[in-house]
């Protein structure tokens, strides 16, 4: 459930910044995206745990497609939505 809450907060913050976003979009050759920021051409992946090897493979696919990848790792230390929003905000591209 933390994945969906983190995703919802990320989408909310991006939309509040005036960004156009889509969720669960699919790019051929890459797969399904968690959150794609159309304005910045950035894919935000929400992850609870991901190995370094998987991250490097994912980054290569996105680079080939001309899309930046930002991985937001879900913190295990908080259930406070305000803290979670503050944590997520540090990963977001303003423009």
CORBELTA-V963217 format. One record per pair of residues at least 12 apart in sequence whose C-alpha atoms are under 6 Angstrom apart, sorted by the first residue. I is the first residue (numbers start at 0). GAP is how many residues later the second one is. Records with the same first field share a line. If there is no record, write none. Layout:
# CORBELTA-V963217
I->GAP ; GAP
This chain:
# CORBELTA-V963217
18->20
19->18
20->15 ; 16 ; 17
21->13 ; 14
22->12
29->31
40->26
41->25 ; 26 ; 27
42->26
43->26 ; 27
44->26
45->26 ; 27
46->26 ; 27
47->25 ; 26
